Amino acid sequence: MNSTPGPVEAEIRQILETAFAPQSLLVSNDSASHRGHTGDDGTGESHFTVTIVADAFAGVSRLERQRMVNRALGDIPGQRVHALAIKASAPDET
């Protein structure tokens, strides 16, 4: 497994750090598990999981949290990345 994040992974991390100032953020590149499947564009950066804990998610529904993350990431989900799983929570929920 490559320990150096690719450009898309690094961009996801930077955008989310700026947008939410999270207490914790884990961006996992799951692309290797999907090699050869639908959405695999050969870049090695097609599938990600984001686990984020931030004050911004307090009192916000699960659906709205996902929308917040997707809005922050702009054209990355669905256009530059095939699949993005989002696990967003407030600090008191961890």
PEMO-V279846 format. One record per pair of residues at least 12 apart in sequence whose ideal C-beta (glycine too) atoms are under 10 Angstrom apart, sorted by the first residue. I is the first residue (numbers start at 1). GAP is how many residues later the second one is. If there is no record, write none. Layout:
# PEMO-V279846
i->I gap->GAP
i->I gap->GAP
This chain:
# PEMO-V279846
i->1 gap->28
i->1 gap->31
i->2 gap->27
i->2 gap->30
i->2 gap->42
i->5 gap->22
i->5 gap->24
i->5 gap->40
i->6 gap->23
i->6 gap->25
i->6 gap->37
i->6 gap->38
i->6 gap->39
i->7 gap->36
i->7 gap->38
i->8 gap->19
i->8 gap->21
i->8 gap->23
i->8 gap->35
i->8 gap->36
i->8 gap->37
i->8 gap->38
i->8 gap->40
i->8 gap->68
i->8 gap->72
i->8 gap->73
i->9 gap->18
i->9 gap->19
i->9 gap->20
i->9 gap->22
i->9 gap->35
i->9 gap->36
i->9 gap->39
i->9 gap->72
i->10 gap->17
i->10 gap->35
i->11 gap->16
i->11 gap->34
i->11 gap->62
i->11 gap->63
i->11 gap->65
i->11 gap->69
i->12 gap->13
i->12 gap->15
i->12 gap->17
i->12 gap->33
i->12 gap->36
i->12 gap->38
i->12 gap->57
i->12 gap->60
i->12 gap->61
i->12 gap->64
i->12 gap->65
i->12 gap->68
i->12 gap->69
i->12 gap->72
i->13 gap->12
i->13 gap->13
i->13 gap->14
i->13 gap->37
i->14 gap->13
i->15 gap->54
i->15 gap->57
i->15 gap->58
i->15 gap->59
i->15 gap->61
i->16 gap->34
i->16 gap->36
i->16 gap->38
i->16 gap->53
i->16 gap->56
i->16 gap->57
i->16 gap->72
i->17 gap->35
i->17 gap->37
i->18 gap->54
i->19 gap->33
i->19 gap->35
i->19 gap->37
i->19 gap->49
i->19 gap->50
i->19 gap->52
i->19 gap->53
i->19 gap->54
i->20 gap->32
i->20 gap->33
i->20 gap->34
i->20 gap->35
i->20 gap->36
i->20 gap->37
i->20 gap->48
i->20 gap->49
i->20 gap->52
i->20 gap->68
i->21 gap->33
i->21 gap->34
i->21 gap->35
i->22 gap->28
i->22 gap->29
i->22 gap->30
i->22 gap->31
i->22 gap->32
i->22 gap->33
i->22 gap->34
i->22 gap->35
i->22 gap->66
i->22 gap->69
i->23 gap->29
i->23 gap->30
i->23 gap->31
i->23 gap->32
i->23 gap->66
i->23 gap->67
i->23 gap->68
i->23 gap->71
i->24 gap->27
i->24 gap->28
i->24 gap->29
i->24 gap->30
i->24 gap->65
i->24 gap->67
i->24 gap->70
i->25 gap->25
i->25 gap->26
i->25 gap->27
i->25 gap->28
i->25 gap->29
i->26 gap->23
i->26 gap->24
i->26 gap->25
i->26 gap->26
i->26 gap->27
i->26 gap->61
i->27 gap->21
i->27 gap->22
i->27 gap->23
i->27 gap->24
i->27 gap->25
i->27 gap->57
i->28 gap->19
i->28 gap->20
i->28 gap->21
i->28 gap->22
i->28 gap->23
i->28 gap->57
i->29 gap->15
i->29 gap->16
i->29 gap->17
i->29 gap->18
i->29 gap->19
i->29 gap->20
i->29 gap->52
i->30 gap->16
i->30 gap->17
i->30 gap->18
i->30 gap->19
i->30 gap->53
i->30 gap->54
i->30 gap->55
i->31 gap->12
i->31 gap->13
i->31 gap->14
i->31 gap->15
i->31 gap->16
i->31 gap->17
i->31 gap->50
i->31 gap->51
i->31 gap->52
i->32 gap->12
i->32 gap->14
i->32 gap->15
i->33 gap->14
i->34 gap->12
i->34 gap->13
i->34 gap->48
i->34 gap->49
i->35 gap->12
i->37 gap->45
i->37 gap->46
i->38 gap->44
i->38 gap->45
i->39 gap->42
i->39 gap->43
i->39 gap->44
i->40 gap->42
i->40 gap->43
i->41 gap->39
i->41 gap->40
i->41 gap->41
i->43 gap->37
i->43 gap->38
i->45 gap->31
i->45 gap->35
i->45 gap->36
i->45 gap->37
i->46 gap->34
i->46 gap->35
i->46 gap->36
i->46 gap->37
i->46 gap->38
i->47 gap->34
i->47 gap->35
i->47 gap->36
i->47 gap->37
i->47 gap->38
i->48 gap->25
i->48 gap->28
i->48 gap->29
i->48 gap->33
i->48 gap->34
i->48 gap->35
i->48 gap->36
i->48 gap->37
i->48 gap->38
i->49 gap->34
i->49 gap->35
i->49 gap->36
i->49 gap->37
i->49 gap->38
i->50 gap->16
i->50 gap->19
i->50 gap->23
i->50 gap->27
i->50 gap->34
i->50 gap->35
i->50 gap->36
i->50 gap->37
i->50 gap->38
i->51 gap->34
i->51 gap->35
i->51 gap->36
i->51 gap->37
i->51 gap->38
i->51 gap->43
i->52 gap->13
i->52 gap->16
i->52 gap->17
i->52 gap->34
i->52 gap->35
i->52 gap->36
i->52 gap->37
i->53 gap->34
i->53 gap->35
i->53 gap->36
i->53 gap->37
i->53 gap->38
i->53 gap->39
i->53 gap->40
i->53 gap->41
i->54 gap->14
i->54 gap->15
i->54 gap->34
i->54 gap->35
i->54 gap->36
i->54 gap->37
i->55 gap->35
i->55 gap->36
i->55 gap->37
i->56 gap->12
i->56 gap->13
i->56 gap->16
i->56 gap->32
i->56 gap->34
i->57 gap->12
i->57 gap->31
i->57 gap->32
i->57 gap->33
i->57 gap->34
i->57 gap->36
i->58 gap->31
i->58 gap->32
i->58 gap->33
i->58 gap->34
i->58 gap->35
i->59 gap->31
i->60 gap->28
i->60 gap->29
i->60 gap->30
i->62 gap->24
i->62 gap->25
i->62 gap->26
i->62 gap->27
i->64 gap->24
i->65 gap->21
i->65 gap->22
i->65 gap->23
i->65 gap->24
i->65 gap->25
i->66 gap->18
i->66 gap->19
i->66 gap->20
i->66 gap->21
i->66 gap->22
i->67 gap->19
i->67 gap->21
i->68 gap->18
i->68 gap->20
i->69 gap->15
i->69 gap->17
i->69 gap->18
i->69 gap->19
i->70 gap->14
i->70 gap->16
i->73 gap->13
